[in-house]
């Protein structure tokens, strides 16, 4: 299974990728929204772990563009944002889960 981690915090990005690889997954990473959008738009990922607070392009915009372009891979939003409005925006953009 091939996964994409889109997270701008270098330590968290590294930890997530390492944990996923240790569990037997193939994991690629992006450190900003533009890179994440490009990879998700051009590579065949089975699922994506997506942060919301990204530089260059925020996570909701990345997700909206993927869905508008017909990308259907499952997307888990992993973020520190816990406001109700952020959760609604994430699900409205096409997220499959929000943690």
DAFEN-V381088 format. One record per backbone hydrogen bond with DSSP energy under -1.0 kcal/mol. CO is the residue of the C=O (numbers start at 0). NH is the residue of the N-H. Records with the same first field share a line. If there is no record, write none. Layout:
CO->NH, NH
This chain:
0->25
1->45
2->27
3->48
4->29
5->50
8->12
9->13
10->14
11->15
12->16
13->17
14->18
15->19
16->20
17->21
18->22
19->24
20->23
25->2
27->4
29->6
31->35
32->36
33->37
34->38
35->39
36->40
37->41
38->42
42->44
46->3
47->75
48->5
49->77
51->53, 58
54->32, 56
57->61
58->62
59->63
60->64
61->65
62->66
63->67
64->68
65->70
66->69
73->47
74->95, 96
75->49
76->98
82->86
83->87
84->88
85->89
86->90
87->91
88->92
89->94
96->76
